[in-house]
Amino acid sequence: ELATETRETREAGADAAVEIATRFADGDVNYRDAYQVPREAYFDRLDELVGDD
């Protein structure tokens, strides 16, 4: 899990989801942290897809 957020309303939940997506797109979320067992080839492909070098 990279982010777990609970909100009182659906609208607030949608806003939180957009905030998390924006943080991901800005490179502020390290998706590798969600994996307990690193798989370097898989990470390499993810890096390609999200534009990390």
C-alpha positions in Angstrom: 0.0 0.0 0.0 1.3 3.4 -0.9 -1.5 5.5 0.4 -4.6 4.7 2.5 -7.0 7.6 3.1 -10.5 7.6 4.5 -12.9 10.5 3.8 -16.4 11.2 5.1 -18.0 11.7 1.7 -17.7 10.4 -1.8 -16.7 13.8 -3.1 -14.0 14.2 -0.5 -12.8 10.7 -1.4 -12.6 11.6 -5.0 -10.6 14.7 -4.1 -8.2 12.6 -2.1 -7.8 10.2 -5.0 -6.9 13.0 -7.3 -4.4 14.4 -4.8 -2.7 11.0 -4.6 -2.7 10.6 -8.4 -1.2 14.1 -8.7 1.5 13.3 -6.2 2.3 10.1 -8.2 2.4 12.0 -11.5 4.7 14.6 -9.9 7.1 11.8 -8.8 6.4 12.3 -5.1 5.3 8.7 -4.6 7.8 5.9 -4.7 5.9 3.0 -6.1 8.8 0.7 -5.3 7.9 1.0 -1.6 4.7 -1.0 -2.1 6.6 -4.1 -3.0 7.9 -6.4 -0.2 10.0 -8.5 -2.7 11.8 -6.4 -5.2 11.7 -7.6 -8.8 14.3 -5.6 -10.6 13.2 -6.4 -14.2 9.6 -5.4 -13.2 10.8 -2.2 -11.6 12.9 -1.4 -14.7 9.7 -1.7 -16.8 7.7 0.4 -14.4 10.4 3.0 -14.6 10.1 3.0 -18.3 6.4 3.4 -18.2 6.4 6.3 -15.6 9.4 8.0 -17.2 11.9 7.5 -14.4 15.5 7.0 -15.5 
